[in-house]
């Protein structure tokens, strides 16, 4: 991956795209509290993982037609702050924070400028770095199946190599490898013996699997994560009766199904935002996309997904 600038970023708050008024994103922070856990036998500090937190800070121009009415009221309920990093494309990075806005503080510079400092502090969830499942903000004029995001980064399953030769998972997702047939005496994943023949084995990104056999078996590789996911929706413009936005997944990029827990509540007016989460043990397959259904002529929105790549992830 190449280094990149922040040119072309977007920023939304509570279903409003205020990108045109944002001068700078001053801070995006995600922290985990540490609790003391040192006992009398230890000569150094021991710490226990505590609570997750997050914050966003940004600077906006005074604009009574856009950012000012969104931010000046200092709403007392939660809002969603979203930073969409460039390029505005499938798979690009986005930061999301369910937050309480705690500031809208003006500064009049001696150069004549009038700028507002805004801060949001996490409420109930920490910062989540997601991938964009829409290319920034997408506008649908009717029910639409969105473009496919391949989280396997173009990975192709390897052929069964010679006995004793490792095969590496070069994708960014865990691989479920199913071995069948042949005469196999050993299955080793990342240096650890895990089986002696037919079975299903998990090979994490960067890990290798090695088969020892006298008669070659067959195998299949399926890329998927099994630790759940979270999804975010920012809907900025809507004309019509209703629209339902959902995240779908697929094993092959052809046969699709809604992801359980990632169908957003039907929206009848903009602005709107939502956060959803699956069960922490839910499977999310290799390919994902955002789809819309409903009766409408305009729906402009962004969808972002955070795929958990470790067990027990809590946000």
C-alpha positions as CSV (number, residue, x, y, z in Angstrom):
1,X,0.0,0.0,0.0
2,X,1.2,3.5,-0.9
3,X,1.3,6.4,1.5
4,X,-1.5,8.9,0.9
5,X,-2.6,12.4,1.8
6,X,-5.8,13.5,3.4
7,X,-7.0,15.4,0.3
8,X,-10.5,14.4,-0.7
9,X,-11.7,13.4,2.8
10,X,-15.3,13.7,3.9
11,X,-16.9,14.3,7.4
12,X,-20.4,13.7,8.6
13,X,-22.2,14.3,11.8
14,X,-25.6,12.8,12.7
15,X,-26.7,12.3,9.1
16,X,-25.4,15.7,7.9
17,X,-22.5,15.8,5.4
18,X,-20.6,18.9,6.6
19,X,-17.4,18.2,4.7
20,X,-17.5,21.6,2.9
21,X,-17.3,23.4,6.2
22,X,-14.6,21.3,7.9
23,X,-11.2,23.1,7.9
24,X,-9.3,20.4,9.8
25,X,-9.8,17.1,11.6
26,X,-7.7,17.8,14.7
27,X,-7.9,14.5,16.5
28,X,-9.3,11.0,16.2
29,X,-8.4,9.0,19.3
30,X,-9.1,5.5,20.5
31,X,-8.0,4.5,23.9
32,X,-8.3,1.5,26.2
33,X,-8.2,2.1,30.0
34,X,-5.7,0.1,32.1
35,X,-6.6,-1.0,35.6
36,X,-4.0,-1.8,38.2
37,X,-3.5,-5.5,38.8
38,X,-0.2,-5.7,40.7
39,X,-0.1,-8.2,43.5
40,X,2.4,-8.5,46.3
41,X,4.6,-11.1,44.5
42,X,5.4,-8.8,41.6
43,X,8.3,-6.4,41.3
44,X,6.8,-4.4,38.4
45,X,3.4,-3.0,37.5
46,X,0.8,-5.4,36.1
47,X,-2.2,-4.0,34.4
48,X,-5.6,-5.3,33.3
49,X,-7.5,-4.2,30.2
50,X,-10.3,-1.8,31.2
51,X,-12.9,0.3,29.3
52,X,-12.6,1.4,25.7
53,X,-13.1,5.0,24.8
54,X,-12.8,7.4,21.8
55,X,-12.9,11.0,20.8
56,X,-13.0,13.2,17.8
57,X,-12.0,16.9,17.4
58,X,-12.5,19.0,14.4
59,X,-12.5,22.7,13.3
60,X,-15.3,24.2,11.1
61,X,-15.9,27.5,9.4
62,X,-18.8,29.6,10.6
63,X,-21.5,28.8,8.0
64,X,-25.1,29.5,9.0
65,X,-26.4,27.5,6.0
66,X,-24.6,24.2,6.9
67,X,-22.4,23.4,9.9
68,X,-23.7,26.0,12.3
69,X,-27.3,24.8,12.7
70,X,-26.0,21.2,13.0
71,X,-23.5,21.9,15.7
72,X,-24.5,25.0,17.6
73,X,-27.4,23.4,19.4
74,X,-25.0,21.1,21.4
75,X,-27.5,18.2,21.3
76,X,-27.7,16.3,24.5
77,X,-28.4,12.9,22.8
78,X,-25.9,10.7,21.0
79,X,-24.8,11.5,17.5
80,X,-22.6,9.7,15.0
81,X,-19.3,11.3,13.8
82,X,-17.8,9.8,10.7
83,X,-14.4,10.6,9.0
84,X,-14.2,9.1,5.5
85,X,-10.6,8.9,4.5
86,X,-9.7,9.4,0.8
87,X,-10.0,8.0,-1.7
88,X,-13.8,7.8,-1.6
89,X,-13.8,4.2,-2.8
90,X,-14.9,0.7,-1.8
91,X,-12.5,-0.6,0.9
92,X,-11.2,2.8,1.9
93,X,-10.9,3.6,5.6
94,X,-13.5,5.3,7.8
95,X,-13.5,6.2,11.5
96,X,-16.8,6.1,13.3
97,X,-17.7,7.3,16.8
98,X,-21.1,7.3,18.6
99,X,-20.5,10.4,20.6
100,X,-21.8,13.2,22.8
101,X,-20.8,16.6,21.4
102,X,-19.2,18.6,24.2
103,X,-18.0,21.8,22.4
104,X,-18.7,24.4,19.8
105,X,-16.2,27.0,20.6
106,X,-15.5,30.0,18.4
107,X,-12.1,31.7,17.8
108,X,-11.9,35.0,15.9
109,X,-8.3,35.3,14.6
110,X,-6.4,38.5,14.1
111,X,-6.5,37.7,10.4
112,X,-10.3,38.1,10.5
113,X,-11.0,34.4,10.5
114,X,-13.9,32.9,12.5
115,X,-13.5,29.2,13.3
116,X,-15.3,26.8,15.6
117,X,-13.7,24.0,17.6
118,X,-15.9,20.9,18.0
119,X,-15.3,17.9,20.2
120,X,-17.1,14.6,20.6
121,X,-16.5,12.1,23.3
122,X,-17.5,8.4,22.9
123,X,-20.7,7.2,24.5
124,X,-21.1,3.5,24.9
125,X,-18.6,2.5,22.2
126,X,-15.0,3.3,21.3
127,X,-13.6,4.5,17.9
128,X,-14.2,1.9,15.2
129,X,-12.0,1.9,12.1
130,X,-14.1,0.5,9.3
131,X,-13.9,-0.1,5.6
132,X,-16.2,1.8,3.3
133,X,-18.8,-0.5,1.7
134,X,-20.0,2.4,-0.4
135,X,-17.6,4.6,-2.3
136,X,-17.9,7.5,0.2
137,X,-21.5,8.7,-0.1
138,X,-23.6,6.8,-2.7
139,X,-26.8,8.1,-4.2
140,X,-29.4,5.5,-5.2
141,X,-32.5,6.5,-7.2
142,X,-34.2,3.1,-6.8
143,X,-33.6,-0.2,-5.1
144,X,-30.0,-1.1,-5.8
145,X,-27.5,-3.9,-5.3
146,X,-24.2,-2.0,-4.6
147,X,-20.8,-2.8,-6.0
148,X,-18.9,-5.8,-4.5
149,X,-16.1,-5.3,-1.9
150,X,-13.7,-8.2,-2.0
151,X,-12.2,-8.4,1.5
152,X,-10.0,-11.3,0.3
153,X,-7.9,-8.8,-1.8
154,X,-8.1,-11.0,-4.9
155,X,-6.8,-14.2,-3.2
156,X,-6.9,-17.4,-5.1
157,X,-6.8,-20.7,-3.3
158,X,-3.6,-22.6,-3.9
159,X,-3.4,-26.1,-5.3
160,X,-2.5,-28.9,-3.0
161,X,1.3,-28.7,-2.9
162,X,3.7,-31.6,-2.6
163,X,3.7,-33.5,0.6
164,X,5.4,-31.6,3.4
165,X,5.4,-28.3,1.5
166,X,3.6,-25.4,3.2
167,X,0.9,-23.3,1.6
168,X,0.4,-19.8,3.0
169,X,-2.7,-17.8,3.5
170,X,-1.7,-14.6,1.7
171,X,-5.1,-12.9,2.1
172,X,-6.2,-10.5,4.8
173,X,-8.9,-12.9,6.1
174,X,-8.9,-16.2,8.0
175,X,-9.2,-19.2,5.7
176,X,-11.3,-22.2,6.5
177,X,-9.5,-25.1,4.9
178,X,-11.4,-28.3,4.4
179,X,-9.2,-31.4,3.7
180,X,-10.8,-34.6,2.3
181,X,-9.8,-37.9,0.7
182,X,-6.3,-39.1,0.0
183,X,-4.1,-40.7,2.6
184,X,-3.0,-37.9,5.0
185,X,-0.8,-38.6,8.1
186,X,-0.4,-35.0,9.4
187,X,-1.9,-31.6,9.1
188,X,0.2,-28.8,10.6
189,X,-0.9,-25.1,10.8
190,X,1.7,-22.6,11.5
191,X,4.0,-25.2,13.1
192,X,1.4,-26.8,15.3
193,X,0.0,-30.3,14.6
194,X,-3.8,-30.0,14.3
195,X,-4.9,-33.2,12.6
196,X,-4.1,-36.4,10.8
197,X,-6.6,-36.3,7.9
198,X,-10.0,-35.2,6.9
199,X,-11.2,-32.1,8.7
200,X,-11.7,-28.4,8.7
201,X,-8.9,-26.2,9.8
202,X,-8.5,-22.4,10.4
203,X,-5.5,-20.7,8.8
204,X,-5.1,-17.1,9.8
205,X,-3.7,-14.4,7.5
206,X,0.1,-15.0,7.1
207,X,-0.1,-18.5,8.5
208,X,0.7,-21.7,6.6
209,X,-0.8,-25.2,6.4
210,X,1.3,-28.2,5.7
211,X,0.0,-31.7,4.7
212,X,2.0,-34.8,4.9
213,X,0.5,-37.6,2.7
214,X,1.2,-40.7,0.6
215,X,-1.9,-40.1,-1.6
216,X,-2.8,-36.5,-2.3
217,X,-6.1,-35.3,-0.8
218,X,-8.3,-32.5,-2.1
219,X,-9.0,-29.3,-0.2
220,X,-11.2,-26.2,-0.4
221,X,-10.3,-22.7,1.0
222,X,-13.1,-20.4,2.1
223,X,-12.2,-16.9,3.3
224,X,-14.5,-15.7,6.1
225,X,-14.3,-14.2,9.6
226,X,-16.3,-15.8,12.5
227,X,-16.1,-13.1,15.2
228,X,-18.9,-10.8,14.2
229,X,-19.0,-7.3,12.8
230,X,-20.4,-3.8,13.3
231,X,-21.9,-1.5,10.6
232,X,-22.6,2.2,10.4
233,X,-25.0,4.2,8.3
234,X,-25.0,7.9,7.6
235,X,-28.0,8.9,5.4
236,X,-27.9,12.6,4.4
237,X,-30.5,13.0,1.7
238,X,-33.8,11.3,1.1
239,X,-36.9,11.7,-1.1
240,X,-39.6,9.1,-1.1
241,X,-41.6,6.9,1.2
242,X,-39.0,4.6,2.7
243,X,-35.6,3.0,2.2
244,X,-34.0,0.1,3.9
245,X,-30.3,-0.3,3.7
246,X,-28.7,-3.7,4.4
247,X,-25.3,-5.3,4.3
248,X,-25.0,-8.5,2.4
249,X,-22.2,-11.1,2.2
250,X,-21.3,-13.8,-0.2
251,X,-18.8,-16.7,-0.3
252,X,-18.2,-16.4,-4.1
253,X,-19.4,-12.9,-5.1
254,X,-22.4,-14.3,-6.9
255,X,-24.9,-15.7,-4.3
256,X,-25.8,-13.1,-1.7
257,X,-27.7,-13.0,1.6
258,X,-28.4,-10.3,4.1
259,X,-26.1,-10.5,7.1
260,X,-28.1,-11.3,10.2
261,X,-28.0,-8.2,12.4
262,X,-26.8,-5.8,9.7
263,X,-30.1,-4.7,8.1
264,X,-30.7,-1.1,9.2
265,X,-34.0,0.1,10.4
266,X,-36.2,1.4,7.6
267,X,-35.7,5.2,7.1
268,X,-38.4,7.5,6.1
269,X,-36.6,10.9,6.4
270,X,-33.2,12.4,6.3
271,X,-30.9,13.1,8.1
272,X,-30.5,9.7,9.8
273,X,-27.8,7.6,11.3
274,X,-27.5,4.1,12.8
275,X,-25.1,1.7,14.3
276,X,-25.6,-2.1,14.2
277,X,-23.7,-5.1,15.5
278,X,-24.0,-8.8,14.9
279,X,-23.5,-11.5,17.5
280,X,-19.8,-11.8,18.5
281,X,-19.6,-15.3,17.0
282,X,-21.3,-14.4,13.7
283,X,-19.7,-15.4,10.4
284,X,-19.1,-12.7,7.8
285,X,-18.1,-14.1,4.4
286,X,-15.5,-12.9,2.0
287,X,-17.5,-10.5,-0.2
288,X,-19.7,-7.7,1.1
289,X,-21.9,-5.1,-0.4
290,X,-24.6,-2.5,0.6
291,X,-28.1,-2.9,-0.9
292,X,-31.2,-0.7,-0.8
293,X,-34.9,-1.6,-1.0
294,X,-38.0,0.6,-0.7
295,X,-39.9,3.3,-2.5
296,X,-37.9,6.3,-3.1
297,X,-36.3,8.5,-5.8
298,X,-33.2,9.8,-4.0
299,X,-31.2,8.3,-1.1
300,X,-27.7,9.5,-0.4
301,X,-25.8,7.5,2.2
302,X,-22.6,6.0,3.4
303,X,-22.2,2.5,4.8
304,X,-19.1,1.3,6.7
305,X,-18.4,-2.1,8.2
306,X,-15.9,-3.1,10.9
307,X,-15.1,-6.8,10.5
308,X,-13.8,-8.3,13.8
309,X,-10.7,-10.3,13.2
310,X,-10.2,-11.7,16.7
311,X,-12.4,-13.5,19.1
312,X,-14.0,-11.6,22.0
313,X,-13.8,-8.2,20.3
314,X,-16.0,-5.7,22.1
315,X,-16.7,-2.2,21.0
